[in-house]
């Protein structure tokens, strides 16, 4: 229902349908996702054979298939060596071989997990560095925008509630000073 202009005074005009929404992702977001996927693919291709093997072993040992396999092997071992399953003669009645095997397996598995974690930590450090660089660049750009908007408002004679803060907002952040202050105060 359309309201005549003279009756619409003081009212907020409301559209009869919502504005069109973009279909899919924005081109910039799609580009960023593709760039990150390509980077991860390149890093995976650069991984050494040992790193790939450690990653595959870690992936397998972190699966339910690995758990089921151990339940079956340890269960079979236990049933045969306790005499509850008489398909084979007992070969480890004291379970020393089973315990030793499990201990050696644990040593190797923990090493493979550590190798994988080191690789993941290296990738996380790179992403954290990228985040920091982007944050610093964004902060610098916002600081410059504040200076430009402040100059425009001053030129036009516009007063705002933030005028008393503009001087501080126009100053670039010194990351080394912030880190020094964090270290002095013992904050993480």
Residue pairs with C-beta under 8 A, 6 or more apart in sequence:
3 11
24 30
25 33
43 123
47 55
47 119
50 115
51 115
51 119
54 112
54 115
54 116
54 119
55 116
55 119
57 109
57 112
58 112
58 113
58 115
58 116
60 66
61 109
61 112
61 113
74 98
74 102
76 85
77 92
77 95
77 98
78 95
78 98
79 85
80 86
80 87
80 88
80 90
80 91
81 90
81 91
81 92
81 93
81 95
81 98
83 90
91 97
92 98
132 175
136 173
136 175
139 172
139 173
140 172
143 169
143 170
143 171
143 172
143 173
146 166
146 169
146 170
147 170
150 166
150 169
150 170
153 159
153 160
153 163
162 169
